Amino acid sequence: MSSTTNPAGGGPVGGPRAALYRYGVGGLAIALSVVVFLVPFAFIVLVAAMDAQQAGEFRFAWPRDVQLWDNLVEVVRTRDYLLIIAFINSLVLTVASVALTVVLGAMVAFVLQRRRTRFTGFVNFLVLAGLIMPPAIVPTIWVLQRVGLFATMPGLILVEVAFGLSFTILLFRAFISTIPRELDEAAVLDGAGPLRLFFRVVLPLLRPVLVTVVLVQSVNVFNDFQTPLYFLPGDAGATVQLTLFNFQSQNLSSYNLLFMDVLLITIPPLVLYLFFNRQIVAGMTAGAVKG
Amino acid sequence: MSQTIGSTTGSTTGSAVRRARPPRRAGDRAGTRPGPYPGWFYLPAAIVYGALFLIPTLLSFYFALTRWTIFDSEFIGLENFAQFFSEPALTRGFVNTFVYAVITSGAKVVLGLGLGLLLTSRILGRGYLRAVIFFPVLVSSVGVGITFQVLMNPTKGAINAALGVLGIDGPGWLVDPALALFSVALVDVWKGVGLATLIYMAGIVSIPKEYHEAARVDGAGSWRLFRDVVFPLSWPATSTVITLSLIGGLRSFDLIWAMTRGGPGFTSDVIASVIYKQYQAGFYGLSTAGNVILFLAVTAIVLPLTRFLARKEVEL
């Protein structure tokens, strides 16, 4: 990788070697990226536009008869508009759990960063544990059953909150440490209580990191498959990821519909990425570095 | 959500903000006690986290020792663990978990570093490449799994068709018992390498330019520059990628379940898929034992590893 010229960006700007590297290696990388990364996505779109018979051939080919719209209508109609219900379920789950995670996580991060007590170390430990440790599934189901929340949407929302808190707290805590304490003191002198200080002074200042957290958590929850699979079984509460799984298990003959479903489920993250790629990238790497 | 957004857009007059204004009492009480940072701010999060993560984790250590039907449990000692390590189907899952985690994180380190170097250098189409390599990170594992399951079909799939054009007889990616786990790992790397690349790019860019210049003045070639400057100084990135992908690899379930369901047979099972299978079969105690084993495995690997990586970081 380093035989052509300095790949780390410190080399001379001009010269034929630099040009060869820029266009030669760059061109090669682009060609490879098309094959490795774009072809699979193109395949999803192509199959989603095929008729059932051609889709079953698994070939990377132009659809004999482009029926993107027909397939869309058909997949939406399947099993009494299950997909629509699933999209609503996913939306409710994502919005509710991310909103709760963000507020609860920011409250913890705020006090955790500002006030040192003998519990601070323990709380930090719990936050890291939540990030690293796999959740104990059946005991969680047992707890949910005890409080009557198993296989309900509120139960699933709370589980997603519990699993998402650690990441949120870490990101918020790092950001809150850059907000000067003097601001808190000024607000307190002006007569603000803790809730007012938090919601009206601190939370607005968290906006950049808040956008990041909301985006990354939304993508995570929307894409989550394992948690809804365990905690919200059954068709009525199915999220979009589960419909994919159900179609895969039951509709093996019509791959065009299955891939239409894949396509539909890929669109929300794609849209978010197109509009907010800077924030998403920042959140992913920041979360990673802290983890 | 709308409340949160409303109170963060900076307006001081929005109704969402007014609704969040505290009752007087809270302010007064806080004034007498721990200042503006009250301990009860922990409470809502602590209840959710405690009830749905902490307590189940602690409970798992007891229920793993029982024969359990959700309604009642019978203490049977270490029987579940004995079964886990004597039945080949379960033991295979245990071994596979480590193989899978090590392979995927190793590949992500090597490819992420290579791509990170490539994408921080002066190269054509850098923005496009970054975007296209990163995007699969945001796509659902199940969607990716289904797509590659079709692409990897041994007789009709596009991958083997392309290999056939090159005169290569493609393998039975997901149907060959010796290969299935590695095929899924390959797709895992495809999906996750964008994140590793991104982390490396951040690490490489943060290396001060003076180091490059100093090394150049000393007559270091590209390889020396990489070995003695770029690689050591981007060690925090390496350490992050290793830790992150090991944790993810040990816990991974979605992709494996979407692509093979642990098959053919149980050759691509991992602990997480064993946990699900035993749960489905109604063996809750055994399933929970799997959870405890996964917990211990993650602890036994990640704790010493992070310590080792941190020490190395100081040394470098």
Interface residues (C-beta under 8 A of the other chain):
Chain A: M1 S2 S3 T5 N6 P7 A8 G9 G10 G11 V13 A18 Y21 R22 Y23 V25 G26 G27 A29 I30 S33 V36 F37 L38 V39 P40 F43 I44 V47 E57 F58 R59 F60 V95 A96 V98 A99 L100 V102 V103 L104 G105 M107 V108 F110 V111 L112 R114 R115 T117 V123 L126 G130 I132 M133 P134 P135 A136 I137 V138 P139 T140 I141 W142 V143 L144 Q145 V147 L158 V159 V161 A162 F163 L165 I169 D184 A187 V188 G191 A192 G193 P194 L195 R196 L197 F198 F199 R200 L203 P204 L206 R207 L210 V214 V219 F222 N223 F225 Q226 L229 Y230 Q241 L244 F245 Q248 Y255 L258 F259 V262 I265 T266 P269 L270 L272 Y273 N277 I280 V281 M284 T285 A288 V289 G291
Chain B: M1 Q3 T4 S7 T8 T9 G10 T12 V17 A20 R21 P22 R24 A26 G27 D28 A30 G31 P34 G35 P36 Y37 P38 G39 F41 Y42 P44 A45 A46 V48 Y49 A51 L52 F53 L54 I55 P56 T57 L59 S60 F63 W68 I70 G114 L117 L118 T120 S121 R122 I123 L124 G125 R126 Y128 L129 A131 V132 I133 F134 F135 P136 V137 L138 V139 S140 S141 V142 G143 V144 I146 T147 F148 V150 L151 N153 K156 G157 A158 A161 W190 L195 L198 I199 A202 I204 I207 K209 H212 E213 R216 S222 W223 L225 F226 V229 V230 P236 T240 V241 T243 L244 I247 L250 R251 F253 D254 W257 A258 A272 I275 Y276 Y279 Y284 S287 T288 N291 V292 L294 F295 V298 T299 V302
